[in-house]
Amino acid sequence: MAKQNTKEIKLEDLKGLQKAALLMIALNADTAAQVIKYLDEDTVEKISAEITQVHHIPSNVVEEVMEEFYGMVTANEFVVEGGLEYAQSVLEKSFGVAKAMEIIERIKSITSLRGFDVLKKADSTQLVNFLQKEHPQTIALILAHLPPDQTAETIKELPEEIRADVIYRIAKLGKISPQILKQIEKVVDQTAGITINQQVSKLGGPKTVASILNRTSVSLNKEILANIEEKDPDTANEIKRLMFLFDDIVHLTDKDIQRILKEVDRKDLSLALKIADDSVKEKIFNNMSERAAELLKEELQFMGPVKLKEVEQAQARIVDIIKQLEEQEEITISFRGGAEEVYV
């Protein structure tokens, strides 16, 4: 970077290592140190060497690098949560179609979840047969790559003695080193003939577990959460907080929606619906007066760009209200557990 003419430097001119160097410089020392901990020695050496070559980089280029990094991290989280199509849908609502496509293409070029296509097509019995001889940590890593519905079905069929342990390990996965993923890659390669790209570095976590447990019966939820609570009360509480997601509003009754809307701040509601699915928006609109619904639609139509973090915070506040109303028995969240729920 030192030899380039400052006036000519553009984001597209920079290589991956150069962007990484600029990002490390832009971060404060403590944060950069935390990031470097997850990199292998060779990569750290290359980035460090590149940092020594940085001179007179325009501030706008640094800002573009940070924006690109933020977009990639955000996209990767959505990819892990729901796949490329889900990620693209959310990104389009946040950044527009062109920017979303650009981010998705970069994600495709550096990572791939397609190696799990074979496992994604397997039924729960086949998966259990595939996993039953593996260590619970390995099972957790593999299940964290799969859709929550599929994982929930598999969890039901796992031996009781390891079921809660596997769920707990999914909740505690967090960031995974490339070395660990390499080991898992070998296991899956040898057994199922598929590959895992080592650059997918964030799996599982309490949110994944909450999504899984939302799709299992209430009795199984209580059993698993009680087991986790004995080991780690904080993790158990975080999972419980995440057991209802904003998009789950579509499963609530109209009467309960109307009760919730009485408690929700108008600004929070418009922010929360910024990236919500159309089905969620319609559910809300249908439970408002015609005039109020029209005003809300206008707000959404003319709302400018907002930070994704602000939208997520607004959704979280509404979810907190929903949970509070449920605890007070003013509304009922009854969609969990599907056909296994019994009403009398």
Residue pairs with C-beta under 8 A, 6 or more apart in sequence:
1 9
1 14
1 18
1 21
1 50
1 53
1 54
1 55
1 57
2 53
2 54
2 55
4 13
6 56
6 57
6 58
9 57
9 58
9 61
10 61
11 61
11 64
11 65
11 68
14 22
14 61
14 65
17 46
17 47
17 50
18 50
19 65
19 68
19 69
20 47
20 50
21 47
21 50
21 51
21 53
21 54
22 54
22 57
22 61
22 62
22 65
23 65
23 66
23 69
24 32
24 35
24 36
24 47
24 51
25 51
25 54
25 62
26 62
26 65
26 66
27 35
36 44
36 47
38 175
38 177
38 201
39 47
40 178
40 179
68 106
71 91
71 95
71 99
71 103
72 103
72 106
72 107
74 91
74 94
74 308
75 87
75 91
75 103
75 104
75 107
76 107
76 111
76 200
76 202
77 202
78 86
78 87
78 90
78 91
79 86
79 87
79 107
79 111
79 113
80 113
80 145
80 200
80 202
80 203
81 87
81 207
81 208
81 211
82 147
83 113
83 147
84 104
84 107
84 108
84 113
87 104
87 107
88 100
88 101
88 104
90 275
91 99
91 100
91 103
91 104
92 100
93 274
93 275
94 100
94 275
94 308
94 311
95 103
110 199
111 197
111 199
111 200
112 197
113 145
113 197
113 200
115 188
115 194
115 195
115 196
115 197
116 145
116 146
116 188
116 194
116 196
117 194
118 192
118 193
118 194
119 127
119 130
119 142
119 145
119 146
119 188
119 192
119 194
120 146
120 147
120 150
122 130
123 153
124 150
124 153
124 154
124 156
124 157
125 157
127 146
127 150
127 154
128 154
128 157
128 158
130 191
130 192
131 138
131 139
131 142
131 143
131 154
131 158
132 158
132 159
134 142
134 187
136 162
136 165
136 166
136 169
137 169
138 184
138 187
139 158
139 162
139 166
139 169
140 166
140 167
140 169
140 170
140 173
140 204
141 173
141 176
141 180
141 181
141 184
141 203
141 204
142 184
142 188
143 151
143 154
143 155
143 166
143 170
144 151
144 170
144 173
144 203
144 204
144 208
145 196
145 200
145 203
146 154
148 208
148 211
148 212
148 214
148 215
149 215
151 212
152 212
152 213
152 215
152 216
155 163
155 166
155 167
155 212
155 216
155 220
156 216
156 220
158 166
163 224
164 223
164 224
164 227
164 228
165 227
167 209
167 212
167 213
167 224
167 228
168 227
168 228
168 231
168 232
168 235
169 204
170 204
170 205
170 208
170 209
170 212
171 204
171 205
171 206
171 208
171 209
171 228
171 235
171 238
171 239
172 204
172 232
172 235
173 203
173 204
173 205
173 208
174 202
174 204
174 205
175 201
175 202
176 200
176 201
176 202
176 203
177 201
178 198
178 199
178 201
181 196
181 198
181 200
181 201
182 198
184 196
185 195
185 196
185 198
188 194
188 195
188 196
189 195
206 235
206 238
206 239
206 242
207 242
209 239
209 242
210 239
210 240
210 242
210 243
210 245
211 242
211 245
213 220
213 221
213 224
213 225
213 239
213 243
213 336
214 243
214 244
214 245
214 248
214 336
215 336
215 338
216 224
216 336
216 337
217 336
217 337
217 338
217 340
217 341
218 336
218 337
218 340
218 341
219 337
219 340
221 243
221 336
221 337
225 236
225 239
225 240
228 235
228 236
228 239
229 236
229 237
241 323
243 336
244 319
244 322
244 323
244 326
244 333
245 319
246 272
246 276
246 280
246 315
246 316
246 318
246 319
247 276
247 277
247 280
248 333
248 335
249 257
249 260
249 280
249 283
249 284
249 322
250 277
250 279
250 280
250 283
251 333
251 334
251 335
252 260
252 283
252 322
252 331
252 333
252 335
253 332
254 286
254 287
256 325
256 331
256 332
257 283
257 284
257 287
258 287
259 325
259 330
259 331
260 318
260 321
260 322
260 325
260 331
261 269
261 284
261 287
261 288
263 321
263 325
264 318
264 321
265 317
267 314
268 314
268 317
268 318
269 284
269 296
269 314
269 318
270 296
270 299
270 300
270 303
271 306
271 310
271 311
271 314
271 315
272 311
272 314
272 315
272 318
273 280
273 281
273 284
273 296
273 300
274 300
274 303
274 306
274 311
275 308
275 311
281 300
284 293
284 296
285 293
285 296
285 297
286 293
288 296
322 331
322 333
325 331
326 332
326 333
334 341
